[in-house]
């Protein structure tokens, strides 16, 4: 019986699963929105939410631990400089998982994973870019 074993294996070896979640976490923290299958999205929440909680307490030990798990210096900087202060007053629930239909090839349930409280930069970025080109 599998009592108390909540980890989804996702039909992968341990090393492949760890590498996949590292890559997905890096992509999510970089772009703040990704599309993946629903079971992967639900497991990704168990990886990314503790990382953001770690980013709320900036210390050298936490930075080293985050780098050990993410292996990307730029993402670690973003985690502690931007995301940690953004979620300082939030007590968890940093991700939103929305069901996104099914994948055409194999009918797998898809999900859209986004970070909560994202700043609306798309409308604001267009205006400064146009002003810079005109000047």
TILO-900182 format. One record per residue (C-alpha): residue in one letter; x negated, y negated, z. Coordinates in pm, 1 decimal. Example, Ala and Ser with C-alpha at 12.3 -4.5 7.8 and 13.67 -1.06 7.14 Angstrom:
% residues 2
- type	xx	yy	zz
- A	-1230.0	450.0	780.0
- S	-1367.0	106.0	714.0
% end
This chain:
% residues 135
- type	xx	yy	zz
- X	0.0	0.0	0.0
- X	-113.5	-355.4	-68.0
- X	9.3	-523.5	249.9
- X	-165.3	-856.3	302.4
- X	-343.3	-855.9	-33.7
- X	-200.5	-1164.0	-204.1
- X	-464.2	-1200.3	-476.0
- X	-349.6	-1150.3	-834.1
- X	-611.6	-952.4	-1024.7
- X	-474.6	-1058.4	-1365.9
- X	-624.6	-744.9	-1528.3
- X	-979.4	-885.0	-1505.7
- X	-1301.1	-792.0	-1331.1
- X	-1403.4	-996.6	-1028.8
- X	-1677.0	-1187.2	-1210.7
- X	-1450.5	-1266.2	-1506.2
- X	-1170.9	-1381.0	-1276.3
- X	-1402.7	-1608.9	-1076.0
- X	-1551.6	-1758.2	-1392.9
- X	-1205.2	-1810.3	-1542.6
- X	-1077.0	-1994.0	-1235.6
- X	-1396.3	-2203.1	-1218.8
- X	-1344.8	-2307.2	-1581.4
- X	-974.2	-2374.1	-1531.1
- X	-1041.9	-2578.7	-1215.9
- X	-1303.2	-2785.9	-1400.1
- X	-1062.5	-2845.2	-1688.8
- X	-780.0	-2942.8	-1454.3
- X	-994.4	-3181.6	-1251.7
- X	-1134.8	-3335.6	-1572.1
- X	-813.7	-3380.6	-1770.1
- X	-568.8	-3374.0	-1474.8
- X	-329.0	-3165.2	-1685.8
- X	-360.0	-2822.0	-1847.8
- X	-132.8	-2559.0	-1999.9
- X	-176.7	-2194.7	-1901.8
- X	28.9	-1886.7	-1819.5
- X	248.4	-1897.0	-1511.4
- X	63.7	-1630.7	-1304.1
- X	-271.9	-1798.8	-1375.2
- X	-124.5	-2135.3	-1278.0
- X	1.7	-1999.7	-947.7
- X	-340.1	-1851.6	-866.7
- X	-516.2	-2169.1	-981.4
- X	-329.1	-2357.8	-710.0
- X	-511.5	-2143.7	-450.7
- X	-844.4	-2256.1	-598.6
- X	-789.0	-2627.5	-669.3
- X	-587.9	-2743.7	-368.1
- X	-861.4	-2653.6	-114.3
- X	-1113.2	-2831.0	-338.2
- X	-908.9	-3152.8	-330.3
- X	-869.3	-3119.0	46.6
- X	-1247.0	-3083.2	67.5
- X	-1281.0	-3399.3	-143.5
- X	-1088.4	-3597.1	118.5
- X	-1374.0	-3553.1	370.9
- X	-1690.4	-3668.6	193.1
- X	-1999.4	-3518.8	349.8
- X	-2316.6	-3368.8	212.8
- X	-2209.7	-3021.5	321.5
- X	-1873.4	-3055.5	144.7
- X	-2041.1	-3184.6	-171.9
- X	-2278.7	-2888.8	-173.4
- X	-1993.6	-2645.6	-114.0
- X	-1788.6	-2804.1	-394.0
- X	-2087.8	-2787.1	-630.2
- X	-2137.8	-2421.2	-538.4
- X	-1778.8	-2347.6	-639.1
- X	-1745.3	-2575.1	-944.5
- X	-2105.4	-2585.6	-1080.5
- X	-2050.4	-2923.9	-1248.7
- X	-2207.3	-3235.4	-1098.8
- X	-1975.1	-3475.6	-1283.0
- X	-1660.0	-3301.5	-1160.8
- X	-1791.6	-3299.4	-803.5
- X	-1850.4	-3674.6	-828.7
- X	-1497.3	-3729.7	-957.2
- X	-1358.1	-3505.0	-683.2
- X	-1517.6	-3706.8	-402.3
- X	-1509.5	-4056.2	-558.3
- X	-1165.2	-4064.1	-724.0
- X	-946.1	-3770.5	-623.1
- X	-1033.3	-3760.4	-251.9
- X	-935.8	-4124.4	-188.4
- X	-628.1	-4089.7	-413.6
- X	-489.7	-3805.6	-200.8
- X	-613.9	-3931.8	137.6
- X	-259.8	-3983.4	270.6
- X	-112.9	-3668.6	114.4
- X	-106.4	-3352.4	328.0
- X	-122.4	-3096.7	48.3
- X	83.9	-3019.9	-256.7
- X	-157.7	-3184.4	-497.8
- X	-49.8	-2978.8	-801.4
- X	277.7	-2963.3	-990.4
- X	351.5	-2644.2	-1184.4
- X	627.9	-2677.4	-1441.9
- X	756.6	-2384.2	-1646.0
- X	681.3	-2456.6	-2009.1
- X	865.4	-2188.6	-2207.4
- X	702.1	-1880.0	-2353.1
- X	396.6	-1824.6	-2571.0
- X	484.7	-1743.0	-2927.4
- X	247.5	-1449.5	-2977.9
- X	317.7	-1231.0	-2674.1
- X	615.4	-1400.5	-2505.0
- X	409.3	-1475.9	-2192.3
- X	564.4	-1736.5	-1959.4
- X	369.8	-2062.0	-1987.3
- X	325.4	-2338.4	-1730.9
- X	212.6	-2699.5	-1733.7
- X	-19.1	-2772.2	-1438.9
- X	-64.9	-3139.2	-1349.3
- X	-206.9	-3331.2	-1058.2
- X	48.7	-3526.7	-858.1
- X	39.6	-3908.6	-833.1
- X	-156.2	-3955.9	-1154.3
- X	-210.9	-4320.1	-1244.9
- X	-40.8	-4430.0	-1565.3
- X	-352.5	-4521.3	-1761.9
- X	-229.0	-4453.5	-2113.6
- X	-26.1	-4773.9	-2148.9
- X	-284.8	-4978.7	-1957.9
- X	-582.4	-4844.5	-2155.7
- X	-436.9	-4942.0	-2491.7
- X	-404.5	-5308.7	-2400.4
- X	-768.1	-5364.9	-2289.3
- X	-898.7	-5172.1	-2591.9
- X	-700.7	-5395.8	-2830.8
- X	-821.2	-5708.6	-2649.0
- X	-1183.7	-5596.7	-2675.0
- X	-1150.7	-5534.7	-3048.4
- X	-994.0	-5877.9	-3105.3
- X	-1268.0	-6057.2	-2910.5
% end
